[in-house]
Amino acid sequence: MEVRPYIAVGGCFLIYLAIGTLVTFGNLTPYLTSYLRKRVKEDTTYEETSWIFYAFSTTSLLLYLGGKLGCVIGRRRIMIIGSCIFSFGIAVTYYSTQHSFVATIITYGVIDTLGFVCCFGHPVVTAIEWFPTKKGLVTGIVASGFALTPLFMNSVQTFFVNPRNLKPASDGFFYDDEIIENVPALFLVMGSINGGILLIGLLMYKELPRDSHQEETTSSELTTVCEASKQLRSKELSGQNTKDSDCRTTIRNEESSTSLEEDITRMNVNEKHQYKNCHIELHISPKEALKMKEFYLLSTVSICSFYPFMFLNAFYKTYGQTFIEDDKFLATTGSVAAAVHALFRVIVGLIQDKLSYKLTILLLLGVKTVLLFSLVVTPYGGQVMYIIWICGIFATFPLIFVCIPAAVAEVFGTTHTAEIFGMVFFTSSSSSFLFPLVFPHIIPLGWFASFCVTAAVSFIGLLVAILFPETHRTQSLISEKNKANIERSRYGAVEY
């Protein structure tokens, strides 16, 4: 068995595991806010420190640029550069957090996110290229690394900063000197851990070897990835009865008794299954993608999914502190939720491979909407209900990082997946400009109002997802090309 593909996917997983540190902000924010409040600016609030997370979201707008640079200088090179920037941005926060709040935003919200932008997207594309017939599964496996980070990093943060499990004060902040003094050094620890993981991941990382004769095509052209498929078709059309374990075809020569209509039906039914190690797909350029309605539907759903993701990541612990005084339990909740999130990234990938993007997205958005609306009642159920609800909502987050990238690869092809996904993510990240304008007005109204607004946004995404076509334009173009090939085969010529 060839192990190189699995090692490469493992490297992609580790890269995502490292850059996922940014989503541990929900666990980190009570410590960081308390430190800034006592050492830098005494009236610092959680609403203000949430600007660090907004800075992360805003800088993520450059994801398209990260994908473009990967195409220009190579994925490995841009990820090496990004890894250095990412680790540096976290480590240097040791100094910035001791001097000013603005400097902390720049280092932990902007600089490390620039490294994130350089690394994000490319590992998923590489994994899909190694396993083109299992897009959802490998996307889920690689993306699960991003979700698994809080599983161990939350514990590292809590153990390092608050080893005695001290409770916050009645106002939700920590004032104990033992906790406060540990906060700056935590960023050195996180920077070192992430740097080590990124180094191992990059050593394992390898792209699928490309033959020199294989060229990229635009939306009107088909790319044949496996030459064996072409040879097999030629032999069958010549009357030879050749079998190939890697590539199979349902096209028969003109002497076959099967009608043209039956051939077309069989081709469409087996379209996704007739090639194991090779397949035919369209490669849509970013410019062409902007002309397709699927791009805008995916972007809108991404926006409506990104808002709840941002909100819960930033405030799940702050909300839990209003009725739960056990800091370690809240940190454990974040870790367990991260594990559930990671597991469901794989499960959701499998579901999407078996069903479709549309059905999977509708299921996730429906569950998320219900749980967000009812999150306000968790104090009546105590710790048990709280952890169940948080884990349930986290289980729906693969929508952004699994369903959307896999759908982009399926609709637009793998050649420009990183760039087009960057464009989709750009639209969702752009909505982060609204968060600082919305939250200060909603949070004073209470948690119930905050949860209702977040759930309403999720419900809008559900309505938009209903409009996504069952058979998108790419599938139609492939079916038309297959039909044309069958017709040509009866006259002894097939177009590739």
HELIX and SHEET records of a PDB file:
HELIX    1   1 ARG A    4  ILE A   19  1                                  16    
HELIX    2   2 GLY A   20  THR A   24  5                                   5    
HELIX    3   3 PHE A   25  TYR A   35  1                                  11    
HELIX    4   4 LEU A   36  VAL A   40  3                                   5    
HELIX    5   5 TYR A   46  THR A   59  1                                  14    
HELIX    6   6 SER A   60  LEU A   62  5                                   3    
HELIX    7   7 LEU A   63  ILE A   73  1                                  11    
HELIX    8   8 ARG A   75  ALA A   91  1                                  17    
HELIX    9   9 THR A   93  SER A   96  1                                   4    
HELIX   10  10 PHE A  101  THR A  104  1                                   4    
HELIX   11  11 ILE A  105  ILE A  111  3                                   7    
HELIX   12  12 ASP A  112  CYS A  119  1                                   8    
HELIX   13  13 HIS A  122  TRP A  130  1                                   9    
HELIX   14  14 LYS A  135  VAL A  161  1                                  27    
HELIX   15  15 ASP A  177  MET A  204  1                                  28    
HELIX   16  16 GLU A  227  LEU A  237  1                                  11    
HELIX   17  17 LEU A  260  VAL A  269  1                                  10    
HELIX   18  18 PRO A  286  ALA A  289  1                                   4    
HELIX   19  19 LYS A  293  GLY A  320  1                                  28    
HELIX   20  20 ASP A  327  LYS A  354  1                                  28    
HELIX   21  21 TYR A  357  SER A  374  1                                  18    
HELIX   22  22 LEU A  375  VAL A  377  5                                   3    
HELIX   23  23 THR A  378  PHE A  394  1                                  17    
HELIX   24  24 PRO A  398  PRO A  398  1                                   1    
HELIX   25  25 LEU A  399  CYS A  403  3                                   5    
HELIX   26  26 ILE A  404  PHE A  412  1                                   9    
HELIX   27  27 THR A  417  SER A  430  1                                  14    
HELIX   28  28 SER A  431  LEU A  434  5                                   4    
HELIX   29  29 PHE A  435  ILE A  442  1                                   8    
HELIX   30  30 ILE A  443  LEU A  445  5                                   3    
HELIX   31  31 TRP A  447  ILE A  466  1                                  20    
HELIX   32  32 ARG A  473  SER A  489  1                                  17    
SHEET    1   A 2 LEU A 222  THR A 224  0                                        
SHEET    2   A 2 ILE A 280  LEU A 282 -1                                        
END                                                                             
